[in-house]
Amino acid sequence: MSSTAHTHDVLMHCSFCGKPHTTVAKLVAGPGVYICDECVALSANIIDDSAGTGSARSSRPDYPTADILAMLPVLLRSAERVEAELTGWIGRLREQQIEWQAIAAAMGMSVETARLRFDIASPE
């Protein structure tokens, strides 16, 4: 079905830079996220550059408040993209007649919670 293929195209984009899979060489999938080869290369450069610092750091750096506030819009956009992607995949499952019970169980939530959050179809 062509609408399913179109939905699939829209869903696949780098979670970091937002580029669609059609504009990058590779796109690696993770749980709810994708990363393109360009962002992987950038990440590797950042890690290589910081490898010589020597000090052990916690997994959550101590950022100044202004930096955290500046990051919030970027994090919000990322969360919205992940939410839209999840809604799209659930929509595909529903098109395939997969029951809400199976979807909710896979996500570890109640059927009611899953339906309230992800049921984009008009109520009958």
Secondary structure by P-SEA (a helix, b strand, c coil): caaaaaaaaaaccccccccccccccbbbbcccccccaaaaaaaaaaaaaaccccccccccccccaaaaaaaaaaaaaaaaaaaaaaaaaaaaaaaacccaaaaaaaacccaaaaaacccccccc
